[in-house]
Amino acid sequence: MSLGDFEILKSLGEGAYGWVYKVRRIQENKEYVMKIIKMPKGLTKKEKKNSINEVLAGFTASEGNSEIQTSFLDKNDLHIIMEYFENGDLLKLF
């Protein structure tokens, strides 16, 4: 999987560590949220793997109902693909 598999539809936000977009996966014409996390440059393979595992574990614990669909590296940035909810996170609705 790569960034080329997705069409960016609109920006949903930006933070100190990256960006969030509403995207469409071209192959299945389905909408997702893509979180792009800037990875530090100069990491060894082991450091990069450990950093990615930490980030993904943090997202799994904090994102509530938004299930991570997949993740991949593209241009040294971590891309996390998550379910998209039209009205936002389900936890915010309750």
MARKE-296513 format. One record per atom (N, C-alpha, C, O): residue number from 1; residue in one letter; atom name; y, z, x. Coordinates in pm, 1 decimal, decimal comma. Example, Ala and Ser with C-alpha at 12.3 -4.5 7.8 and 13.67 -1.06 7.14 Angstrom:
2
(1 A N (-569,0 780,0 1319,0))
(1 A CA (-450,0 780,0 1230,0))
(1 A C (-330,0 780,0 1320,0))
(1 A O (-331,9 846,5 1423,6))
(2 S N (-225,0 708,0 1285,0))
(2 S CA (-106,0 714,0 1367,0))
(2 S C (3,0 787,0 1290,0))
(2 S O (113,8 803,9 1340,9))
This chain:
94
(1 M N (-116,0 0,0 84,6))
(1 M CA (0,0 0,0 0,0))
(1 M C (123,2 0,0 89,8))
(1 M O (123,6 60,8 196,9))
(2 S N (228,9 -70,0 44,1))
(2 S CA (352,6 -76,4 120,8))
(2 S C (471,7 -84,1 25,8))
(2 S O (455,6 -99,7 -95,2))
(3 L N (589,2 -73,1 81,8))
(3 L CA (711,8 -80,3 3,7))
(3 L C (721,0 -212,9 -72,1))
(3 L O (779,7 -218,6 -180,2))
(4 G N (663,9 -318,4 -16,3))
(4 G CA (665,1 -449,8 -79,2))
(4 G C (586,8 -456,8 -209,7))
(4 G O (601,3 -553,0 -285,1))
(5 D N (504,2 -356,7 -237,4))
(5 D CA (428,0 -352,3 -362,4))
(5 D C (512,0 -303,8 -479,5))
(5 D O (466,3 -304,3 -593,8))
(6 F N (637,1 -261,2 -450,8))
(6 F CA (721,2 -200,7 -553,1))
(6 F C (855,5 -271,3 -565,1))
(6 F O (909,4 -323,6 -467,6))
(7 E N (907,5 -271,5 -686,4))
(7 E CA (1042,1 -318,5 -714,0))
(7 E C (1125,7 -193,8 -744,3))
(7 E O (1091,1 -115,9 -833,1))
(8 I N (1234,4 -175,0 -671,4))
(8 I CA (1321,9 -61,1 -697,3))
(8 I C (1409,4 -93,7 -817,2))
(8 I O (1482,3 -192,8 -817,2))
(9 L N (1401,4 -8,4 -920,5))
(9 L CA (1475,5 -31,6 -1044,3))
(9 L C (1610,7 38,6 -1044,2))
(9 L O (1711,1 -20,2 -1084,5))
(10 K N (1614,0 165,2 -998,7))
(10 K CA (1741,5 235,7 -989,7))
(10 K C (1725,8 362,5 -907,0))
(10 K O (1616,0 416,1 -892,1))
(11 S N (1838,0 408,9 -853,9))
(11 S CA (1840,8 534,0 -778,4))
(11 S C (1843,4 650,6 -875,7))
(11 S O (1917,5 648,9 -974,0))
(12 L N (1761,8 752,5 -847,9))
(12 L CA (1760,0 873,4 -929,9))
(12 L C (1824,2 991,1 -858,6))
(12 L O (1852,0 1093,6 -920,9))
(13 G N (1848,1 977,8 -728,1))
(13 G CA (1910,9 1086,7 -654,6))
(13 G C (1893,6 1074,1 -505,7))
(13 G O (1820,6 988,8 -455,2))
(14 E N (1964,6 1163,6 -435,9))
(14 E CA (1962,6 1164,3 -290,0))
(14 E C (1980,0 1307,7 -243,5))
(14 E O (2053,5 1385,6 -304,3))
(15 G N (1912,0 1341,4 -135,8))
(15 G CA (1923,1 1476,4 -81,5))
(15 G C (1929,8 1473,9 69,3))
(15 G O (1941,7 1367,6 130,2))
(16 A N (1922,4 1589,2 128,4))
(16 A CA (1933,5 1601,5 273,5))
(16 A C (1818,1 1533,8 346,3))
(16 A O (1834,0 1489,0 459,8))
(17 Y N (1701,7 1526,2 281,6))
(17 Y CA (1583,2 1474,0 349,1))
(17 Y C (1537,6 1338,0 301,3))
(17 Y O (1438,7 1285,3 352,2))
(18 G N (1607,5 1278,9 204,1))
(18 G CA (1565,5 1148,2 159,5))
(18 G C (1625,0 1107,8 26,0))
(18 G O (1730,5 1156,5 -14,8))
(19 W N (1553,0 1015,4 -42,5))
(19 W CA (1601,5 952,3 -163,4))
(19 W C (1493,6 951,1 -270,2))
(19 W O (1374,8 963,4 -240,1))
(20 V N (1536,0 936,0 -396,0))
(20 V CA (1442,6 926,4 -507,5))
(20 V C (1482,1 804,2 -590,3))
(20 V O (1599,2 785,7 -623,7))
(21 Y N (1382,8 721,0 -622,8))
(21 Y CA (1406,7 599,4 -699,7))
(21 Y C (1308,0 586,5 -814,6))
(21 Y O (1194,8 634,1 -806,7))
(22 K N (1352,2 522,2 -920,1))
(22 K CA (1262,2 475,0 -1024,2))
(22 K C (1218,8 336,4 -977,5))
(22 K O (1302,3 251,6 -946,1))
(23 V N (1086,3 314,0 -973,0))
(23 V CA (1033,1 187,4 -922,9))
(23 V C (928,5 132,0 -1019,8))
(23 V O (879,7 202,2 -1108,4))
(24 R N (896,5 7,3 -1000,7))
(24 R CA (788,2 -56,3 -1076,2))
(24 R C (688,9 -111,4 -975,6))
(24 R O (726,0 -185,9 -884,9))
(25 R N (562,8 -74,6 -991,9))
(25 R CA (458,2 -133,6 -907,6))
(25 R C (430,8 -272,5 -962,7))
(25 R O (387,4 -287,4 -1076,9))
(26 I N (455,9 -372,0 -882,6))
(26 I CA (452,6 -510,8 -924,5))
(26 I C (315,7 -550,6 -978,6))
(26 I O (308,2 -616,3 -1082,4))
(27 Q N (208,8 -513,0 -912,0))
(27 Q CA (73,4 -553,6 -948,8))
(27 Q C (35,0 -510,8 -1090,0))
(27 Q O (-30,6 -586,2 -1161,9))
(28 E N (75,4 -390,2 -1130,2))
(28 E CA (32,9 -339,5 -1261,7))
(28 E C (147,1 -328,3 -1361,9))
(28 E O (125,4 -288,3 -1476,3))
(29 N N (270,8 -364,0 -1319,1))
(29 N CA (388,8 -358,4 -1405,3))
(29 N C (406,4 -220,4 -1468,7))
(29 N O (436,6 -209,5 -1587,6))
(30 K N (387,1 -114,9 -1388,6))
(30 K CA (399,3 22,4 -1435,9))
(30 K C (508,4 93,4 -1356,8))
(30 K O (524,2 70,1 -1236,9))
(31 E N (583,6 180,4 -1424,3))
(31 E CA (693,8 251,0 -1360,4))
(31 E C (649,3 384,1 -1301,0))
(31 E O (566,0 455,2 -1357,3))
(32 Y N (707,4 415,4 -1185,5))
(32 Y CA (679,5 538,4 -1112,1))
(32 Y C (809,2 593,3 -1055,4))
(32 Y O (913,8 528,8 -1062,6))
(33 V N (801,1 712,7 -999,0))
(33 V CA (908,2 769,2 -917,8))
(33 V C (863,2 757,5 -772,8))
(33 V O (750,5 793,1 -738,5))
(34 M N (952,4 707,5 -688,4))
(34 M CA (924,2 698,1 -545,2))
(34 M C (1018,4 793,2 -472,5))
(34 M O (1140,4 779,5 -481,2))
(35 K N (961,7 888,9 -401,5))
(35 K CA (1040,1 979,3 -319,1))
(35 K C (1021,3 935,7 -175,1))
(35 K O (908,7 926,2 -126,2))
(36 I N (1131,4 909,5 -108,0))
(36 I CA (1127,5 864,6 31,1))
(36 I C (1179,2 978,8 118,2))
(36 I O (1293,7 1022,0 104,7))
(37 I N (1094,0 1026,4 206,6))
(37 I CA (1126,2 1137,5 295,1))
(37 I C (1145,7 1083,2 436,6))
(37 I O (1057,2 1018,0 492,0))
(38 K N (1262,9 1111,0 494,4))
(38 K CA (1289,7 1069,3 631,9))
(38 K C (1205,0 1153,6 726,6))
(38 K O (1215,1 1276,2 727,3))
(39 M N (1122,8 1088,2 805,2))
(39 M CA (1039,4 1158,3 903,0))
(39 M C (1113,1 1162,0 1036,9))
(39 M O (1176,2 1063,5 1075,4))
(40 P N (1105,7 1274,3 1107,9))
(40 P CA (1170,5 1283,2 1239,7))
(40 P C (1111,7 1180,2 1335,6))
(40 P O (991,7 1153,1 1333,0))
(41 K N (1195,9 1124,0 1418,6))
(41 K CA (1149,5 1027,1 1517,7))
(41 K C (1092,0 1099,8 1638,1))
(41 K O (1128,7 1213,9 1666,4))
(42 G N (1001,6 1032,9 1708,6))
(42 G CA (946,1 1086,6 1832,1))
(42 G C (828,5 1181,2 1814,7))
(42 G O (787,6 1247,1 1910,2))
(43 L N (773,3 1188,6 1693,6))
(43 L CA (657,5 1275,0 1671,9))
(43 L C (531,5 1209,2 1726,2))
(43 L O (517,4 1087,0 1721,5))
(44 T N (440,0 1290,7 1777,7))
(44 T CA (309,1 1237,9 1815,0))
(44 T C (232,5 1208,5 1685,3))
(44 T O (274,8 1249,3 1577,1))
(45 K N (121,4 1138,4 1697,0))
(45 K CA (39,7 1109,8 1577,9))
(45 K C (-4,2 1238,2 1509,1))
(45 K O (-1,6 1248,0 1386,4))
(46 K N (-44,4 1336,2 1588,8))
(46 K CA (-90,0 1463,1 1532,8))
(46 K C (24,5 1535,8 1462,7))
(46 K O (5,9 1588,7 1353,1))
(47 E N (142,2 1539,1 1524,3))
(47 E CA (258,6 1604,0 1463,0))
(47 E C (298,4 1533,8 1333,0))
(47 E O (333,2 1598,6 1234,3))
(48 K N (292,6 1401,2 1334,4))
(48 K CA (327,1 1324,3 1214,6))
(48 K C (227,6 1354,8 1102,2))
(48 K O (267,0 1376,2 987,6))
(49 K N (99,7 1356,4 1135,8))
(49 K CA (-3,2 1385,7 1035,4))
(49 K C (16,6 1525,6 977,8))
(49 K O (9,1 1544,3 856,3))
(50 N N (41,6 1623,6 1064,0))
(50 N CA (64,2 1760,6 1017,4))
(50 N C (188,1 1769,5 929,3))
(50 N O (186,9 1839,2 827,9))
(51 S N (294,4 1700,2 966,6))
(51 S CA (417,8 1700,3 887,2))
(51 S C (394,3 1639,6 750,4))
(51 S O (440,6 1692,9 649,6))
(52 I N (322,7 1528,6 746,3))
(52 I CA (293,4 1462,6 619,2))
(52 I C (209,8 1553,6 530,1))
(52 I O (237,2 1566,1 410,7))
(53 N N (108,3 1617,0 587,4))
(53 N CA (24,7 1709,0 509,3))
(53 N C (106,9 1824,2 452,9))
(53 N O (85,4 1864,9 338,7))
(54 E N (200,6 1877,2 530,7))
(54 E CA (286,9 1986,6 483,7))
(54 E C (375,4 1940,6 368,8))
(54 E O (389,1 2010,5 268,4))
(55 V N (435,0 1823,5 383,6))
(55 V CA (522,9 1770,1 278,5))
(55 V C (443,3 1748,0 150,7))
(55 V O (487,5 1788,0 43,0))
(56 L N (327,4 1685,2 160,8))
(56 L CA (246,8 1657,5 41,9))
(56 L C (198,8 1785,8 -24,3))
(56 L O (195,4 1794,4 -147,1))
(57 A N (161,6 1885,4 55,1))
(57 A CA (119,6 2013,8 -1,9))
(57 A C (235,7 2079,1 -75,5))
(57 A O (216,4 2137,9 -181,9))
(58 G N (355,0 2069,5 -20,2))
(58 G CA (473,2 2124,5 -85,0))
(58 G C (504,6 2055,6 -215,4))
(58 G O (539,9 2121,7 -313,1))
(59 F N (492,5 1923,7 -219,6))
(59 F CA (517,0 1849,8 -342,6))
(59 F C (413,3 1883,8 -448,4))
(59 F O (447,2 1899,2 -565,8))
(60 T N (288,7 1895,6 -408,6))
(60 T CA (183,0 1928,3 -503,6))
(60 T C (208,6 2063,5 -567,8))
(60 T O (186,0 2081,2 -687,5))
(61 A N (255,3 2158,2 -489,2))
(61 A CA (279,6 2293,1 -540,5))
(61 A C (405,5 2302,3 -625,5))
(61 A O (411,9 2384,6 -716,8))
(62 S N (506,1 2219,2 -597,2))
(62 S CA (635,9 2236,5 -662,9))
(62 S C (666,2 2138,5 -774,4))
(62 S O (761,3 2160,3 -849,4))
(63 E N (590,6 2033,1 -788,5))
(63 E CA (628,0 1928,2 -882,5))
(63 E C (572,7 1946,6 -1023,1))
(63 E O (594,6 1861,0 -1108,8))
(64 G N (502,8 2054,1 -1048,7))
(64 G CA (458,0 2080,8 -1185,1))
(64 G C (365,7 1973,4 -1237,5))
(64 G O (258,1 1951,1 -1182,0))
(65 N N (406,6 1906,7 -1343,7))
(65 N CA (322,3 1808,6 -1411,2))
(65 N C (323,2 1671,2 -1346,0))
(65 N O (238,4 1588,2 -1378,8))
(66 S N (416,1 1644,3 -1254,7))
(66 S CA (425,0 1513,3 -1191,0))
(66 S C (315,3 1499,2 -1087,6))
(66 S O (320,2 1562,1 -981,9))
(67 E N (218,2 1418,2 -1117,3))
(67 E CA (104,0 1402,2 -1028,5))
(67 E C (132,4 1296,7 -922,9))
(67 E O (179,8 1187,6 -954,4))
(68 I N (103,2 1329,8 -796,4))
(68 I CA (117,3 1231,8 -689,6))
(68 I C (10,1 1125,8 -707,8))
(68 I O (-108,6 1157,7 -715,8))
(69 Q N (51,1 1000,8 -714,4))
(69 Q CA (-41,8 889,4 -730,4))
(69 Q C (-92,7 839,8 -595,5))
(69 Q O (-211,7 812,9 -578,6))
(70 T N (-0,7 828,2 -499,6))
(70 T CA (-36,0 783,1 -365,5))
(70 T C (80,4 813,1 -272,7))
(70 T O (188,2 852,8 -317,1))
(71 S N (57,8 794,0 -144,7))
(71 S CA (164,5 806,2 -45,8))
(71 S C (132,9 711,0 69,0))
(71 S O (17,7 674,0 91,6))
(72 F N (238,5 672,3 141,1))
(72 F CA (220,4 582,3 254,5))
(72 F C (341,9 591,2 345,4))
(72 F O (449,3 634,0 303,2))
(73 L N (324,1 550,3 471,1))
(73 L CA (433,8 541,1 566,8))
(73 L C (483,5 397,9 571,7))
(73 L O (404,1 303,8 571,9))
(74 D N (614,9 381,4 575,7))
(74 D CA (676,2 249,6 589,7))
(74 D C (804,3 269,8 669,2))
(74 D O (892,5 344,3 626,7))
(75 K N (815,3 204,3 783,8))
(75 K CA (931,8 217,8 871,5))
(75 K C (958,2 364,0 906,4))
(75 K O (1073,2 407,7 906,3))
(76 N N (854,9 438,2 935,5))
(76 N CA (860,2 579,0 976,8))
(76 N C (907,1 674,0 866,5))
(76 N O (933,5 791,0 894,2))
(77 D N (918,1 626,5 742,2))
(77 D CA (952,2 713,0 629,9))
(77 D C (828,1 734,0 544,4))
(77 D O (747,1 643,0 527,1))
(78 L N (814,2 855,0 491,3))
(78 L CA (703,9 886,3 401,4))
(78 L C (745,5 851,2 259,0))
(78 L O (848,8 898,1 211,3))
(79 H N (666,4 769,8 191,6))
(79 H CA (691,4 730,7 53,3))
(79 H C (587,2 798,4 -34,5))
(79 H O (467,0 781,4 -14,3))
(80 I N (634,3 875,1 -132,0))
(80 I CA (545,8 945,4 -223,9))
(80 I C (565,1 885,6 -361,8))
(80 I O (676,0 885,5 -415,2))
(81 I N (457,0 834,5 -419,7))
(81 I CA (461,4 772,0 -551,4))
(81 I C (407,6 871,8 -652,1))
(81 I O (295,9 921,9 -639,2))
(82 M N (490,3 899,9 -753,8))
(82 M CA (454,4 999,1 -855,2))
(82 M C (470,1 939,4 -994,1))
(82 M O (538,0 838,4 -1012,8))
(83 E N (406,2 1003,5 -1090,9))
(83 E CA (420,4 962,0 -1229,2))
(83 E C (566,9 964,6 -1269,5))
(83 E O (643,2 1048,9 -1222,3))
(84 Y N (606,6 872,4 -1356,6))
(84 Y CA (742,3 869,9 -1409,0))
(84 Y C (739,9 912,4 -1554,6))
(84 Y O (662,9 858,8 -1634,3))
(85 F N (824,8 1009,3 -1589,4))
(85 F CA (839,4 1054,0 -1727,0))
(85 F C (976,2 1010,2 -1776,7))
(85 F O (1077,9 1045,8 -1717,2))
(86 E N (979,9 933,7 -1884,4))
(86 E CA (1104,2 876,6 -1937,3))
(86 E C (1212,2 982,7 -1959,3))
(86 E O (1329,3 958,1 -1930,4))
(87 N N (1174,5 1099,8 -2009,6))
(87 N CA (1272,0 1204,5 -2038,7))
(87 N C (1277,6 1311,3 -1930,6))
(87 N O (1326,2 1421,5 -1955,9))
(88 G N (1229,0 1281,4 -1810,8))
(88 G CA (1231,6 1377,3 -1701,3))
(88 G C (1102,8 1454,7 -1691,6))
(88 G O (1005,0 1423,3 -1759,5))
(89 D N (1102,7 1555,0 -1607,9))
(89 D CA (986,5 1639,4 -1583,8))
(89 D C (947,9 1712,3 -1712,7))
(89 D O (1034,2 1767,2 -1781,2))
(90 L N (820,6 1712,8 -1745,1))
(90 L CA (773,7 1778,2 -1868,2))
(90 L C (806,3 1927,4 -1869,9))
(90 L O (829,9 1984,1 -1976,6))
(91 L N (807,9 1991,4 -1753,2))
(91 L CA (838,5 2134,5 -1749,5))
(91 L C (980,7 2162,6 -1795,8))
(91 L O (1007,2 2269,1 -1851,6))
(92 K N (1072,9 2068,9 -1773,7))
(92 K CA (1210,9 2087,6 -1815,1))
(92 K C (1228,4 2076,9 -1965,7))
(92 K O (1326,8 2126,7 -2020,3))
(93 L N (1133,8 2012,5 -2033,4))
(93 L CA (1142,7 1996,0 -2177,3))
(93 L C (1105,8 2123,1 -2252,2))
(93 L O (1146,1 2140,3 -2367,3))
(94 F N (1029,8 2212,8 -2189,1))
(94 F CA (984,9 2334,4 -2255,6))
(94 F C (1079,7 2449,5 -2234,6))
(94 F O (1055,4 2559,3 -2284,7))
